[in-house]
Amino acid sequence: MATLYDFGGYCTRDDIQCADGTIIRKGCFAHNDGDTVSLFYNHSHNNKRDLVGNVLLELRGDGMYAYGSLNPKHPDFDLVKSQIEHGDLPALSIFANHLHRRGND
């Protein structure tokens, strides 16, 4: 499956605190298994230029995995792809929203 995509990686891991302090609990996004959602560069959701592609979500036993596809017509395609290939980008953002919170959970 990953050969059809530019990269793959976890977009959420169960019961691990995210950079913003939120803890995504097991099964939180189970209903999104198989969905394709937008991929944003630099965790920026306010600038349409930062929408660089999409990811196919796959629910796994320890979190949600993402198969990423960059938009080859995006003006920064070569830059973003080379940063991913080189390991320069430590995380990705799919702009999970409409979350129901209980404290940090």
N, C-alpha and C positions, 0 to 999 in steps of 0.2 A: 504494500500500500504506500509506504513512504517514498517510493521511487517516483510517484506521480506528483510529488510536492517538493517545494524548495527546502523545507526543513520540518522537523518535528520536535516536540517537547511538551512538557507539562505546563498547562496554564493555571491549574490549581492542584494542590496536593492536600489530601485530607488532613485536617487537624494541625496544620502548620500556620503560624502567624504570617500574614502578608506584610509587605512594606508599609501599608497604611494602618496596621494594627488589627485588621480584621482576621478572624480565624474562620476559614471555610470548613464547615463540618462535613463529614462523610455523607454522601448522597445529596448534597445541597443542589447540585446541578444535574442530577440524574435524568431529569426530564429533558435536558438538552442533548443527550446522547444522539449522535448522528446529525445534529444541526450544523449548518455553516454560518459563521458569524464574522463580523468585521475585525480586522487586525489593525491596530494603531501603533505608530512609532512613538517612542519616548513617552509612553503613558499619557499622551496628549489627545484629548477627545474633543477639543474645542476648535481645532483647525482642520478643515477638510483635507488639507495637504498631508496631514499626518496619517490619513487612512491609506495604508500601503498595500493592502490585500485582504485575504480572508483565511480562515482556518476551519477545517472540519473537526468537530469535537468527537472524541471517543472515550466513553466511560470505561475506566479500568478499576481494578480492585483498590488502588491507593490514590485515586484522583481522576482528574479529567485531562486527557492527552489531546494535543492539537497538532494536526497536520497542516502546515502553513503553505500558502500559495501567494507569492508576491505578484503584484500587478506589473507585468513587463512594460506597460505604457506609462507607469508612474515616473515622473522626472528624476526621482532619486533611486530608481530600481537598482542600478549598478552599485551605488553606495551601500544601500541597505543589505543587498545580497552579499557583498564582500564583507561587511561587518558581521553578518551571521556566520558566514563560512570561516572567518578568522576567530570567532568566539568573543567578539567585542561587545556584544549585546547580552547582558546577563539575564534578561527577563523579557516577557512579552505581555501585551495588554489586549484584552478582547472587550474591555469596557463592560464588565458585568454590572448591571444596574438593576433597579427595582428589588434590591436585597431586603430581606426582613431580618432585622438585627435584634439580638438579645445581648446587650452589653457589647463586647467585641466579637461575639459569635454571630 
